[in-house]
């Protein structure tokens, strides 16, 4: 048992998901998608429900995973990965929307995509960062803006998943930390 493992409590300091940048982006994505669907899709269109559910799942699974992290690294990894998969589904829905309507998908380094990525780096990013565009621009612009934001969010989630994996390999899961804490307690009381 390393000194670092002995000093650390077995319950990790996690759960404040609202401060995570990828959660803020996922929340903005849900709000954008909600308004996109209301403006550009028929309520009876199955894609409407699918997109809303994918956006919601991305956001909600980040929150649930962060709260589950307190007692289960495995659950946190699983739910964070579900969030990532949900946002990938949402990405494909936006891309399908553009393709099936013969609208333009912005190239990664187009001036529009570069501007959208710059918006995604603003301090205190939220739906308000995008509101004017979402409420006034045509479907093509709003879909592309969402796609840029999904790419940013997915990149951050991928980085976080790698961090969680590394942390698990290095420090183990809750059961291992509980065992270490219990053995330490026994050793100190002998």
PELIN-V273073 format. One record per pair of residues at least 4 apart in sequence whose C-alpha atoms are under 7 Angstrom apart, sorted by sequence separation. I is the first residue (numbers start at 1). GAP is how many residues later the second one is. D is the distance in Angstrom with one decimal. If there is no record, write none. Layout:
[[I/GAP/D] [I/GAP/D]]
This chain:
[[1/4/6.4] [2/4/6.4] [3/4/6.3] [4/4/6.4] [20/4/6.5] [21/4/6.3] [22/4/6.0] [23/4/6.0] [24/4/6.2] [25/4/6.1] [26/4/6.2] [27/4/6.4] [28/4/6.1] [29/4/5.9] [30/4/6.0] [31/4/6.4] [32/4/5.9] [33/4/5.9] [34/4/6.3] [35/4/6.1] [36/4/5.8] [37/4/5.0] [41/4/6.6] [46/4/6.3] [47/4/5.9] [48/4/6.3] [49/4/6.0] [50/4/6.1] [51/4/6.1] [52/4/6.0] [53/4/5.9] [54/4/6.2] [55/4/6.5] [56/4/5.9] [57/4/5.7] [58/4/6.6] [59/4/6.7] [60/4/6.1] [61/4/5.7] [62/4/6.1] [63/4/6.4] [64/4/6.0] [65/4/6.0] [68/4/5.8] [69/4/5.3] [72/4/6.3] [73/4/6.2] [74/4/6.1] [75/4/6.0] [76/4/5.9] [77/4/6.1] [78/4/6.2] [79/4/6.2] [80/4/6.3] [81/4/6.1] [82/4/6.0] [83/4/6.3] [84/4/6.3] [85/4/6.3] [86/4/6.3] [87/4/6.1] [88/4/6.4] [89/4/6.3] [90/4/6.3] [91/4/6.2] [92/4/5.9] [93/4/6.1] [94/4/6.5] [95/4/6.1] [96/4/5.9] [97/4/6.3] [98/4/6.1] [99/4/6.0] [106/4/6.3] [109/4/6.1] [110/4/6.2] [111/4/6.1] [112/4/6.2] [113/4/6.1] [114/4/6.2] [115/4/6.3] [116/4/6.4] [117/4/6.7] [125/4/5.9] [127/4/5.9] [130/4/6.1] [131/4/6.0] [132/4/6.0] [133/4/5.3] [137/4/6.1] [138/4/6.4] [139/4/5.9] [140/4/6.2] [141/4/6.0] [142/4/6.2] [143/4/6.2] [144/4/6.2] [145/4/6.4] [146/4/6.1] [147/4/6.3] [148/4/6.4] [149/4/6.1] [150/4/5.9] [151/4/6.1] [152/4/6.4] [153/4/6.1] [154/4/6.0] [155/4/6.4] [156/4/6.2] [157/4/6.0] [158/4/6.3] [159/4/6.3] [160/4/6.1] [161/4/6.2] [162/4/6.1] [163/4/6.0] [164/4/6.0] [165/4/6.2] [166/4/6.1] [167/4/5.7] [168/4/4.6] [172/4/5.9] [173/4/6.4] [174/4/6.0] [175/4/6.2] [176/4/6.2] [177/4/6.1] [178/4/6.1] [179/4/6.1] [180/4/6.0] [181/4/6.2] [182/4/6.2] [183/4/6.0] [184/4/6.1] [185/4/6.2] [186/4/6.3] [1/5/6.9] [18/5/6.2] [43/5/6.4] [98/5/4.7] [108/5/6.0] [109/5/6.0] [120/5/6.8] [137/5/6.5] [168/5/6.1] [172/5/6.9] [17/6/6.5] [18/6/6.7] [69/6/6.9] [98/6/6.4] [107/6/6.9] [41/7/6.2] [68/7/6.3] [69/7/5.0] [98/7/6.5] [106/7/6.3] [68/8/5.7] [134/8/5.5] [133/9/6.8] [65/10/6.4] [66/10/6.2] [37/11/5.7] [65/11/4.2] [65/14/5.0] [65/15/5.8] [62/17/6.7] [34/18/6.3] [61/18/5.3] [62/18/5.4] [33/19/6.4] [61/19/6.1] [61/21/6.6] [62/21/6.0] [33/22/6.9] [61/22/5.2] [59/24/6.7] [30/25/4.9] [58/25/4.0] [29/26/6.6] [30/26/5.9] [57/26/6.1] [58/26/6.5] [58/28/5.2] [57/29/6.0] [58/29/5.5] [116/29/6.0] [120/29/6.7] [55/31/6.9] [117/31/6.4] [26/32/6.4] [27/32/5.7] [54/32/4.9] [55/32/6.4] [116/32/6.5] [26/33/5.1] [54/33/6.3] [54/35/6.5] [55/35/6.4] [113/35/6.7] [23/36/6.3] [54/36/5.6] [104/36/6.9] [103/37/6.2] [106/38/6.4] [23/39/6.5] [51/39/5.8] [105/39/6.4] [51/42/6.7] [98/42/6.7] [17/46/5.7] [17/49/5.8] [94/49/5.8] [15/51/4.6] [14/52/6.4] [15/52/4.6] [94/53/6.8] [15/54/6.8] [14/55/6.4] [15/55/6.9] [14/56/6.1] [91/56/6.0] [12/58/5.6] [11/59/5.7] [91/59/6.5] [11/60/6.6] [87/63/6.6] [84/70/6.2] [84/73/6.5] [77/84/6.8] [77/87/6.8] [32/95/6.9] [31/96/6.3] [28/98/5.2] [28/99/4.4] [40/99/6.6] [73/100/5.6] [24/101/6.9] [25/101/6.8] [72/101/6.9] [73/101/6.8] [24/102/6.2] [32/102/6.6] [72/102/6.0] [71/103/6.0] [29/117/6.6] [26/127/6.7] [25/128/6.1] [22/131/5.3] [22/134/6.0] [22/135/6.6] [11/163/7.0] [10/164/6.4] [10/167/4.7] [10/168/5.5] [10/171/6.6]]
